[in-house]
Amino acid sequence: MAMRYRVLQKTYKQMVECTSPYIHGLGLFCRRDIEAGEMVIEYAGTVIRSVLTDKREKMYDARGIGCYMFRIDADDVVDATMSGNEARFINHSCEPNCYSKVITVDGQKKIMIFALRRSATHQLHYNYFTNKARLAHMYLTSRVTSNVTSIIM
């Protein structure tokens, strides 16, 4: 896995590009065919302690800045808001074509995005809501109309 990670750091820009989808904002798209199980991109940024996330989120809100954070584990979070890469623009879908997985490289935890199925020049999506508590919150606040049980991982 570590070798795949090192190769990806040099080649991911040949695989993906950030551009504006037809809906709004930015999204991450395949530049070439991506196979199921293929490592696509690292969700990169500054690793911060979990206790700092609320403070940073309030600061970003006060400045009118979008907040891009991804939890590694109970203790650490990747904050990609000011120092992230293109992975922060992967949008949510209840029918994702990617998934996230934490791997360890040289003793450091990394959040990696992998292809769930083969994708060819499509926008990349993953499910932001991977546990039941988040799923319930999402369902109650946004009234998801798709099959909610299909996104429980």
C-alpha positions in Angstrom: 0.0 0.0 0.0 2.8 2.4 0.8 4.4 1.9 -2.6 1.1 2.6 -4.3 0.8 5.8 -2.2 4.2 7.0 -3.3 3.5 6.4 -7.0 0.1 8.1 -6.7 1.7 11.3 -5.2 3.6 11.7 -8.5 0.8 10.7 -10.9 -2.6 11.6 -9.5 -2.8 14.8 -11.6 -2.8 12.6 -14.7 -5.9 10.8 -13.3 -8.1 13.6 -12.0 -8.9 17.2 -12.6 -10.9 19.8 -10.7 -13.5 21.6 -12.7 -17.0 23.1 -12.5 -19.9 20.6 -12.9 -23.1 21.6 -14.5 -24.8 22.1 -11.1 -22.7 24.6 -9.1 -19.3 24.9 -7.4 -16.4 22.6 -8.2 -16.1 18.9 -8.5 -13.4 16.3 -9.2 -13.5 14.4 -12.5 -11.7 11.5 -14.0 -9.2 12.4 -16.8 -8.9 8.7 -17.7 -10.6 5.4 -17.0 -10.2 4.5 -13.3 -10.6 0.8 -12.3 -12.5 -0.5 -9.3 -10.3 -0.6 -6.3 -7.7 1.8 -7.8 -6.2 4.4 -5.4 -7.4 7.8 -6.8 -6.1 10.6 -4.6 -5.1 11.4 -1.0 -7.4 13.8 1.0 -4.6 16.1 1.9 -4.4 19.0 4.3 -3.2 20.0 7.8 -3.7 17.3 10.4 -5.3 18.9 13.5 -6.6 17.5 16.8 -10.3 16.8 16.9 -10.8 19.3 19.8 -9.8 22.2 17.4 -12.5 21.5 14.7 -15.3 23.5 16.2 -13.1 26.5 16.8 -11.7 26.4 13.2 -15.2 25.9 11.7 -16.5 29.0 13.5 -13.5 31.0 12.3 -14.1 29.9 8.7 -17.8 30.7 9.0 -17.0 34.2 10.3 -14.8 34.7 7.3 -17.3 33.3 4.8 -14.9 30.5 3.9 -16.1 27.0 3.0 -14.9 24.4 5.5 -13.2 21.2 4.3 -12.5 18.8 7.1 -12.3 15.0 7.1 -12.0 12.9 10.3 -9.1 10.4 10.4 -10.0 8.9 13.7 -11.3 9.9 17.2 -8.2 12.1 17.8 -7.3 13.6 14.4 -8.9 15.5 11.5 -7.5 16.6 8.1 -8.3 20.3 7.6 -8.0 20.9 3.9 -9.6 24.3 4.0 -6.5 26.4 3.6 -3.9 23.8 2.6 -5.6 20.9 0.9 -5.5 19.5 -2.6 -8.2 18.7 -5.2 -9.7 15.9 -3.1 -11.6 18.4 -1.1 -13.8 19.1 -4.1 -15.1 15.5 -4.3 -18.9 15.9 -3.9 -21.3 13.8 -1.9 -23.6 11.2 -3.5 -25.9 8.6 -2.0 -24.8 6.4 -4.9 -21.0 7.0 -4.8 -18.4 5.8 -7.2 -15.5 6.2 -4.6 -14.9 5.4 -1.0 -12.4 6.6 1.6 -10.0 4.5 3.6 -7.4 5.4 6.2 -4.0 3.8 5.5 -0.7 4.1 7.3 2.4 5.2 5.5 5.7 5.5 7.3 3.8 5.7 10.6 1.4 8.4 9.5 -2.3 8.0 8.9 -3.5 9.1 5.4 -7.0 9.4 4.1 -7.1 7.8 0.6 -9.9 7.9 -1.9 -10.4 4.6 -3.9 -12.6 3.9 -6.8 -15.7 1.8 -5.8 -16.3 0.8 -9.4 -14.9 1.5 -12.8 -15.4 5.1 -13.8 -14.7 6.8 -17.2 -14.5 10.6 -17.4 -17.2 11.0 -14.7 -17.4 13.2 -11.7 -16.1 11.4 -8.6 -18.4 11.2 -5.5 -18.3 9.5 -2.2 -20.7 9.2 0.7 -20.0 11.8 3.3 -22.2 10.1 5.8 -20.8 6.7 6.7 -22.2 6.0 10.2 -25.7 5.7 11.4 -25.7 8.9 13.5 -24.6 11.0 10.6 -27.0 9.2 8.4 -30.0 9.9 10.7 -28.9 13.6 10.9 -28.6 13.8 7.1 -32.0 12.2 6.6 -33.8 14.4 9.1 -32.2 17.7 8.0 -32.2 17.3 4.2 -35.1 14.8 3.8 -33.2 12.5 1.5 -35.5 10.9 -1.1 -33.2 8.1 -2.3 -33.0 4.7 -0.6 -31.3 5.6 2.7 -30.6 2.0 3.6 -28.3 1.7 0.6 -25.8 4.1 2.0 -25.1 2.5 5.4 -21.6 1.1 5.3 
